[in-house]
Amino acid sequence: MVKQIELGKTGLQVPDIAMGVMRIADKSAAEADAVVQTSLDHGINFFDTADIYAAGKSSTTLGESLQRLNVTREDIFLQSKGGIILEKGQISGDGLKGPRYDFSKEHLIAAAEIELQRLKTDYLDVFLLHRPDTLMDPEQVADAFRELKAAGKVRHFGVSNMNPWQVELVQSALDEPLVANQLQFGVMHTGMVDSEFHVNMSDERSIDHDGGILAYSRLKKMTVQAWSPFQYGFFEGPFIDNPKFAALNDKLAELAGKYGVSKNAIAVAFITYHPAKMQVVLGSMTPSRLSEMMVADKVTLTNQEWYDIYFAAGNDLP
């Protein structure tokens, strides 16, 4: 079974691996059920979605699957995200059309409520602001959060893809701490740690694109949820078994052989080994591949092995 970590400062214990369902909408009922059941069989009861995924269909598919599998609501964690309005709006959404980000009170409440309908549930365990809206009024965000919580529709709140000052701006109007920040991180997307190593230097890796968000999250005890852990760049493709990254795959294969797992598991273990206690959001819709990824907690890397993976990915130390 997977390792448990505390979600933010909530006292809640959640698995350090979450199941992301962005790509579940085009699966048949049987295929969707297999993905959900595979997660549950591995002790992964934390599901992440968003109102824009497949324009709302991903959440609907997840909700229907959970119902077919007779999953008890109190036995799982459901997290969704809102605040992005697509060009054509969302299916069964609030009628707004974009494209834009929108953190208005009305839209955030509508986004959360529509997700409850799609997921066939009375409440979300966590609701995240999905990317930062520079036009936001923190007080409107706070009003939306208070109303949703008072109605029992959302229990905890967080953000996604925000730097420390953006988090602080949202937090300034809230009555409770934000519990999570969903950020891209993985073997081939290590900007958050690159800049920590290359402090006071002028090379490319010294550029801090994120405002020290990793150290900030650790200080504030906000859970970093690592999305797209198997992608390189920004959705440019997977790095596992990619000939562009031969040295990395050789190192992953070497460690996979040592620990008796797959390269997928080593890539997940690279993230969960970090003392920030991150939660990895998996997105594969192939049960066999998920099963490979979900046994990462059987792996206990050494510090040197973690660095060796980092080097094999093309990184260096000053």
C-alpha positions as CSV (number, residue, x, y, z in Angstrom):
1,M,0.0,0.0,0.0
2,V,1.2,3.5,-0.6
3,K,2.7,5.8,1.9
4,Q,0.5,8.4,3.7
5,I,1.3,12.0,4.1
6,E,-0.5,14.9,5.8
7,L,-2.5,17.1,3.4
8,G,-1.2,20.6,4.2
9,K,-1.9,21.3,7.8
10,T,-5.3,19.6,7.9
11,G,-4.3,16.6,9.9
12,L,-5.8,14.5,7.2
13,Q,-3.6,11.5,6.0
14,V,-3.8,11.0,2.2
15,P,-1.8,8.8,-0.1
16,D,1.4,10.3,-1.5
17,I,0.1,9.2,-5.0
18,A,-3.1,10.6,-6.4
19,M,-5.1,9.5,-9.4
20,G,-5.6,12.3,-12.0
21,V,-8.5,11.7,-14.4
22,M,-7.9,14.3,-17.1
23,R,-7.9,11.7,-19.8
24,I,-10.7,9.4,-18.5
25,A,-13.5,10.9,-20.5
26,D,-13.0,9.0,-23.7
27,K,-12.8,5.6,-21.9
28,S,-15.6,3.1,-21.9
29,A,-17.4,2.4,-18.7
30,A,-15.4,-0.8,-18.3
31,E,-12.1,0.9,-19.0
32,A,-12.9,3.8,-16.6
33,D,-13.9,1.3,-13.9
34,A,-10.6,-0.6,-14.4
35,V,-8.6,2.6,-13.8
36,V,-10.6,3.5,-10.7
37,Q,-10.5,0.0,-9.3
38,T,-6.7,-0.3,-10.0
39,S,-6.2,2.9,-7.9
40,L,-8.3,1.6,-5.1
41,D,-6.6,-1.8,-5.1
42,H,-3.3,0.0,-4.5
43,G,-4.7,2.1,-1.7
44,I,-4.9,5.2,-3.8
45,N,-8.2,6.8,-2.8
46,F,-7.4,10.4,-3.7
47,F,-8.9,11.4,-7.1
48,D,-8.0,14.7,-8.9
49,T,-10.1,16.3,-11.6
50,A,-11.0,19.8,-12.9
51,D,-14.1,21.4,-14.4
52,I,-12.3,22.0,-17.7
53,Y,-11.1,18.4,-18.2
54,A,-12.8,17.3,-21.4
55,A,-15.1,20.3,-20.8
56,G,-16.6,18.6,-17.8
57,K,-16.8,15.0,-19.1
58,S,-13.9,13.7,-17.1
59,S,-15.6,14.5,-13.8
60,T,-18.8,13.0,-15.1
61,T,-17.1,9.8,-16.1
62,L,-15.3,9.6,-12.7
63,G,-18.5,10.1,-10.8
64,E,-20.4,7.5,-12.8
65,S,-17.5,5.0,-12.3
66,L,-17.5,5.6,-8.5
67,Q,-21.2,5.0,-8.4
68,R,-21.0,1.8,-10.5
69,L,-18.3,0.4,-8.2
70,N,-20.3,1.3,-5.1
71,V,-17.5,3.2,-3.6
72,T,-18.4,4.7,-0.2
73,R,-17.9,8.4,-0.3
74,E,-16.3,8.7,3.1
75,D,-13.6,6.2,1.9
76,I,-12.2,8.5,-0.8
77,F,-10.9,12.0,-1.3
78,L,-12.3,14.0,-4.3
79,Q,-10.4,17.1,-5.4
80,S,-11.4,19.4,-8.3
81,K,-10.2,22.7,-9.7
82,G,-12.0,25.7,-11.1
83,G,-11.4,29.2,-12.4
84,I,-10.6,28.6,-16.1
85,I,-13.3,29.4,-18.6
86,L,-12.9,27.7,-22.0
87,E,-13.6,29.4,-25.3
88,K,-16.9,27.6,-25.6
89,G,-17.6,27.2,-21.9
90,Q,-18.0,23.9,-20.0
91,I,-20.6,21.3,-20.7
92,S,-23.6,21.9,-18.3
93,G,-21.6,24.9,-17.0
94,D,-22.7,28.3,-15.9
95,G,-23.0,29.6,-19.5
96,L,-19.8,31.8,-19.4
97,K,-17.6,31.7,-22.5
98,G,-13.9,32.5,-22.6
99,P,-11.1,32.0,-23.1
100,R,-10.0,33.5,-19.8
101,Y,-9.3,32.9,-16.1
102,D,-12.1,34.0,-13.8
103,F,-11.9,34.0,-10.0
104,S,-15.2,35.9,-9.5
105,K,-17.3,34.8,-6.5
106,E,-20.1,33.8,-8.8
107,H,-18.0,31.7,-11.2
108,L,-16.0,29.9,-8.5
109,I,-19.2,28.9,-6.6
110,A,-20.8,27.8,-9.9
111,A,-17.7,25.8,-10.9
112,A,-17.7,23.9,-7.6
113,E,-21.4,23.3,-7.6
114,I,-21.4,21.9,-11.2
115,E,-18.5,19.6,-10.3
116,L,-20.6,18.2,-7.4
117,Q,-23.3,17.4,-9.9
118,R,-20.8,15.7,-12.3
119,L,-19.1,13.8,-9.6
120,K,-22.5,12.8,-8.0
121,T,-21.4,13.9,-4.5
122,D,-22.5,16.3,-1.9
123,Y,-19.0,17.7,-1.2
124,L,-15.5,18.1,-2.4
125,D,-12.7,17.4,0.0
126,V,-10.5,20.0,-1.8
127,F,-11.2,22.7,-4.4
128,L,-8.2,24.4,-6.1
129,L,-7.9,27.6,-8.0
130,H,-6.8,26.4,-11.4
131,R,-3.9,28.8,-12.4
132,P,-3.6,32.4,-11.3
133,D,-6.0,35.1,-12.4
134,T,-4.3,38.5,-12.4
135,L,-7.7,40.2,-12.3
136,M,-8.8,38.4,-9.2
137,D,-10.1,40.2,-6.1
138,P,-8.9,38.2,-3.1
139,E,-12.0,39.1,-1.1
140,Q,-14.3,37.6,-3.8
141,V,-12.2,34.4,-3.6
142,A,-12.5,34.4,0.1
143,D,-16.3,35.1,0.0
144,A,-16.7,32.2,-2.4
145,F,-14.7,29.8,-0.2
146,R,-16.6,30.8,2.9
147,E,-19.9,30.3,1.2
148,L,-18.9,26.9,-0.2
149,K,-17.5,25.8,3.2
150,A,-20.5,27.0,5.2
151,A,-22.8,25.1,2.9
152,G,-20.8,21.9,3.4
153,K,-19.9,21.8,-0.3
154,V,-16.1,22.1,0.0
155,R,-14.0,21.2,3.0
156,H,-10.5,22.5,2.1
157,F,-9.0,24.9,-0.5
158,G,-5.8,25.2,-2.4
159,V,-4.2,26.6,-5.5
160,S,-2.5,25.5,-8.7
161,N,0.5,26.8,-10.5
162,M,1.0,29.8,-8.3
163,N,4.2,31.4,-7.0
164,P,4.7,32.4,-3.3
165,W,3.5,36.0,-3.7
166,Q,0.4,34.9,-5.6
167,V,-0.3,32.4,-2.8
168,E,0.2,35.1,-0.2
169,L,-2.2,37.4,-2.0
170,V,-5.0,34.8,-2.0
171,Q,-4.1,33.7,1.6
172,S,-4.3,37.3,2.8
173,A,-8.1,37.3,2.6
174,L,-8.8,33.8,3.9
175,D,-9.7,32.5,7.3
176,E,-7.8,29.2,7.0
177,P,-4.6,28.1,5.4
178,L,-4.5,26.9,1.8
179,V,-3.6,23.2,1.8
180,A,-2.0,22.5,-1.5
181,N,-0.4,23.9,-4.6
182,Q,-0.5,21.8,-7.8
183,L,2.8,22.3,-9.7
184,Q,4.5,20.5,-12.5
185,F,7.4,18.5,-11.3
186,G,9.2,15.3,-12.3
187,V,12.5,13.9,-13.4
188,M,12.5,16.0,-16.6
189,H,10.8,19.1,-15.1
190,T,13.1,20.1,-12.1
191,G,13.1,23.9,-12.3
192,M,12.0,24.2,-8.7
193,V,15.2,22.4,-7.5
194,D,17.5,23.6,-10.3
195,S,17.3,27.2,-9.0
196,E,17.9,26.1,-5.4
197,F,21.2,24.5,-6.4
198,H,22.4,27.4,-8.7
199,V,21.9,30.3,-6.3
200,N,24.0,33.4,-6.9
201,M,25.1,32.2,-10.3
202,S,24.4,33.5,-13.9
203,D,23.9,30.3,-15.8
204,E,20.5,29.1,-17.2
205,R,19.6,27.0,-14.2
206,S,20.1,29.9,-11.8
207,I,17.0,31.5,-13.2
208,D,14.3,31.2,-10.6
209,H,11.0,31.0,-12.6
210,D,8.9,30.1,-9.5
211,G,9.9,32.5,-6.8
212,G,11.3,29.9,-4.5
213,I,8.0,28.0,-4.4
214,L,9.4,24.8,-3.2
215,A,11.1,26.2,-0.1
216,Y,8.0,28.4,0.5
217,S,5.7,25.4,0.3
218,R,7.8,23.5,2.8
219,L,7.9,26.4,5.2
220,K,4.1,26.9,5.0
221,K,3.4,23.2,5.0
222,M,1.5,23.3,1.8
223,T,1.4,20.0,0.0
224,V,3.0,20.2,-3.5
225,Q,1.0,18.1,-5.9
226,A,3.3,17.1,-8.8
227,W,1.4,17.0,-12.1
228,S,2.5,15.5,-15.4
229,P,5.4,13.7,-13.7
230,F,6.3,11.7,-16.8
231,Q,6.3,14.6,-19.3
232,Y,9.3,16.6,-20.4
233,G,8.9,20.3,-21.1
234,F,5.3,21.4,-21.1
235,F,3.3,18.4,-22.4
236,E,6.0,17.7,-25.0
237,G,5.8,14.0,-24.4
238,P,6.9,11.2,-22.1
239,F,10.5,10.6,-21.3
240,I,10.3,6.9,-20.4
241,D,11.6,4.8,-23.3
242,N,12.2,8.0,-25.3
243,P,15.4,7.7,-27.3
244,K,16.1,11.4,-26.7
245,F,16.9,10.5,-23.1
246,A,19.0,7.4,-23.4
247,A,21.2,8.1,-20.4
248,L,18.3,8.8,-18.2
249,N,16.5,5.6,-19.3
250,D,19.7,3.6,-18.7
251,K,19.9,4.9,-15.2
252,L,16.2,4.3,-14.5
253,A,16.6,0.8,-15.9
254,E,19.6,0.2,-13.7
255,L,17.7,1.2,-10.5
256,A,14.6,-0.6,-11.6
257,G,16.6,-3.8,-11.8
258,K,18.1,-3.2,-8.4
259,Y,14.7,-2.6,-6.7
260,G,12.7,-5.1,-8.7
261,V,10.3,-2.6,-10.1
262,S,9.8,-0.7,-13.4
263,K,11.3,2.5,-14.7
264,N,7.9,4.1,-14.1
265,A,8.1,3.3,-10.4
266,I,11.6,4.8,-10.1
267,A,10.4,8.0,-11.8
268,V,7.7,8.3,-9.2
269,A,10.0,7.4,-6.3
270,F,12.3,10.3,-7.5
271,I,9.5,12.7,-6.5
272,T,8.2,11.0,-3.4
273,Y,11.7,10.7,-2.0
274,H,12.1,14.4,-1.7
275,P,11.6,15.6,1.9
276,A,9.0,18.1,0.8
277,K,6.6,15.1,1.0
278,M,5.0,15.8,-2.4
279,Q,1.9,14.0,-3.7
280,V,2.4,12.7,-7.2
281,V,-0.7,13.0,-9.5
282,L,-0.7,10.1,-12.0
283,G,-2.5,10.5,-15.3
284,S,-2.1,7.2,-17.1
285,M,-5.3,5.4,-18.2
286,T,-3.6,2.0,-18.6
287,P,-4.2,-0.2,-15.5
288,S,-1.0,-2.2,-16.1
289,R,1.1,0.9,-16.3
290,L,-0.6,2.4,-13.3
291,S,0.2,-0.7,-11.3
292,E,3.8,-0.2,-12.2
293,M,3.8,3.4,-11.0
294,M,1.8,2.7,-7.9
295,V,4.4,0.5,-6.3
296,A,6.9,3.3,-6.0
297,D,6.8,3.2,-2.3
298,K,8.5,-0.1,-2.3
299,V,11.6,1.8,-3.4
300,T,13.8,3.6,-1.0
301,L,16.3,5.5,-3.0
302,T,19.6,6.6,-1.5
303,N,20.6,10.3,-1.6
304,Q,23.2,9.4,-4.2
305,E,20.7,7.5,-6.4
306,W,18.4,10.5,-6.3
307,Y,21.3,12.7,-7.5
308,D,22.3,10.2,-10.1
309,I,18.9,10.3,-11.6
310,Y,19.0,14.1,-11.5
311,F,22.4,14.0,-13.4
312,A,21.2,11.5,-15.9
313,A,18.4,13.8,-16.8
314,G,21.0,16.3,-18.0
315,N,21.3,18.4,-14.9
316,D,24.5,19.4,-13.0
317,L,25.7,21.0,-9.8
318,P,27.7,24.2,-9.5
